[in-house]
Amino acid sequence: MIVLILKKKVVLKENGLTRVYPFSQTDLLDLNSILVCVSSNELYKIQNILKIKSITKNNDIVFLSEEKLLQLNTYPMRIGRISGGFVDNNSFYMHKEFNILELQLKKLKDNNPKKKHFRIAIVNGFGLNLGDNVVGTTAFRVISKYLKNNFKSFSVDLFYASNANKACIDIVGYETYINKIFFESILLNDFLSYDAYFDLTNLIALPKFGTMPTVDWYLWWFGLDYKKVTELEKRNKGFVKNNEILLVRSLLKNIQEKKIFFNPNSSTSLRSIPLKIATKIVKKILSLSNNLTLIIDFPTKFKHKNLLNLQGHINSVEILKALIMEVDTIITVDTFALHWADACNKPSVLLTSSIPPNIFKYYPLNNSIPLDNYDKLPAFNKPKVEELEWIKISREYEDAWNKLDVKKIIKYL
């Protein structure tokens, strides 16, 4: 979590919204001038507005140690794998205990014996991306049971980074314990109204992220022993809006064969299939199987009687969710589509270029096909790489995609 004081006025305009940040020109600590910044992305935007070249050598932003804030009597307890205000009031502590959350919630309740309603904040929500939010929500359903067992009443507010995908609202917002969802930083004075918080700032850089199935990582980070959670509880759930379902059904109504959705695009180039190669895969699938209709959503001149191109129709996350719900099987490189297929109990074929298949071991209807020697490629086990690095390594991945054996895909359709 990033805590700071601005010494100059900052006005941030993005996505049609304008935000005027509070600032203080005195040396006195004013709780209404201290920002709890959700992400480094927002800090970077503030830095650009103030034209600050070096974040460590400037007079316009003053950073505060989060450990110092623990000494405030009203500062909320940080709970989960790293706690603050639980072991002592002056420092954070990394817990090795398997199930530390139970003890933390008990202490929180014992410290507030007359409190009837507990307010919990999650800093950085469940991350920036849709897939992380599907899995994070699945994990937090388990956490919510612990909250319910310890508190008579509770609510959870999510504080996302300003650049997080706004469609996260339709993934997390149906959970009954979720109260408010924000896409901006919060004033410290308002943050002090919470009783406890989980911190997921800089999600993919947090300890052990990417080293275990993602749902297990969330459970572990929230302070539970993930091995004690059943595999059924690790399956995803979700909601799809009825209007989008009806729209997709109208698009697919003339298809009599098995409906297969092929999605070669991910949120990052590292895990996407180049479109020319994607078209080659489409041609090969249709040449090897005549009992299906392949559904795609990307530009190609190729046409076939068993090919339905919905480019321009799948223009929202909700429509994509409905499409996955309505087809028989999906072939995808995108982990959000994979997570959502599990929520819909749909068979899936994951084509993976960098992520180990065992990360998705709780999805019984998924079959993963990694690229040949993917573990020898330069971005193995990385969800994304910076643009300059991608320019250097993209040719290796293009060559690897060209060698994909499409017969392996056909086996699972």
HURAZI-V336005 format. One record per residue. RES is the residue in one letter. NEAR is the number of other ideal C-beta (glycine too) atoms within 10 Angstrom. Layout:
RES/NEAR  RES/NEAR
//
This chain:
M/20  I/18  V/18  L/19  I/20  L/20  K/17  K/14  K/12  V/19  V/9  L/17  K/10  E/11  N/8  G/5  L/10  T/8  R/13  V/9  Y/20  P/15  F/16  S/16  Q/9  T/9  D/7  L/6  L/13  D/14  L/13  N/10  S/21  I/22  L/25  V/24  C/24  V/28  S/25  S/15  N/13  E/22  L/18  Y/13  K/17  I/21  Q/18  N/10  I/17  L/16  K/8  I/16  K/7  S/7  I/13  T/7  K/7  N/14  N/9  D/16  I/21  V/15  F/13  L/16  S/8  E/17  E/12  K/12  L/19  L/18  Q/10  L/14  N/6  T/11  Y/19  P/21  M/19  R/22  I/26  G/24  R/23  I/18  S/23  G/25  G/24  F/20  V/13  D/11  N/14  N/11  S/11  F/16  Y/15  M/8  H/17  K/7  E/11  F/13  N/15  I/21  L/24  E/15  L/15  Q/23  L/23  K/11  K/17  L/22  K/15  D/8  N/11  N/12  P/6  K/4  K/14  K/9  H/10  F/20  R/18  I/24  A/24  I/23  V/25  N/21  G/26  F/27  G/23  L/19  N/21  L/24  G/23  D/26  N/26  V/26  V/26  G/28  T/26  T/24  A/24  F/24  R/15  V/19  I/24  S/18  K/11  Y/17  L/20  K/12  N/9  N/16  F/19  K/10  S/11  F/19  S/17  V/23  D/19  L/28  F/27  Y/26  A/22  S/19  N/16  A/25  N/20  K/12  A/15  C/25  I/17  D/19  I/26  V/21  G/13  Y/12  E/15  T/7  Y/14  I/18  N/12  K/12  I/18  F/14  F/20  E/17  S/26  I/20  L/16  L/22  N/15  D/12  F/23  L/17  S/12  Y/20  D/20  A/23  Y/24  F/24  D/22  L/25  T/18  N/14  L/20  I/13  A/9  L/16  P/11  K/11  F/19  G/15  T/11  M/16  P/18  T/25  V/27  D/22  W/23  Y/29  L/27  W/20  W/22  F/22  G/24  L/23  D/15  Y/20  K/9  K/11  V/15  T/9  E/11  L/7  E/15  K/23  R/16  N/22  K/14  G/18  F/13  V/21  K/14  N/9  N/11  E/20  I/17  L/10  L/17  V/24  R/13  S/10  L/17  L/17  K/7  N/8  I/16  Q/6  E/13  K/15  K/18  I/23  F/27  F/24  N/25  P/23  N/17  S/22  S/17  T/17  S/15  L/22  R/23  S/18  I/25  P/15  L/13  K/11  I/17  A/21  T/18  K/17  I/20  V/22  K/16  K/16  I/22  L/17  S/10  L/12  S/17  N/9  N/8  L/18  T/21  L/23  I/24  I/23  D/20  F/17  P/11  T/15  K/5  F/12  K/7  H/14  K/8  N/17  L/17  L/19  N/17  L/17  Q/11  G/8  H/15  I/19  N/11  S/14  V/19  E/18  I/21  L/23  K/27  A/24  L/28  I/26  M/19  E/20  V/22  D/15  T/21  I/25  I/27  T/26  V/23  D/22  T/24  F/25  A/25  L/28  H/27  W/27  A/25  D/25  A/22  C/19  N/13  K/20  P/18  S/24  V/22  L/23  L/23  T/19  S/20  S/21  I/24  P/17  P/15  N/9  I/24  F/21  K/16  Y/20  Y/24  P/10  L/14  N/21  N/17  S/19  I/19  P/19  L/18  D/12  N/10  Y/19  D/11  K/10  L/20  P/13  A/21  F/14  N/13  K/16  P/21  K/17  V/18  E/7  E/8  L/7  E/14  W/15  I/11  K/10  I/14  S/15  R/9  E/13  Y/23  E/13  D/12  A/18  W/21  N/12  K/10  L/20  D/11  V/18  K/10  K/12  I/21  I/14  K/11  Y/15  L/18
//
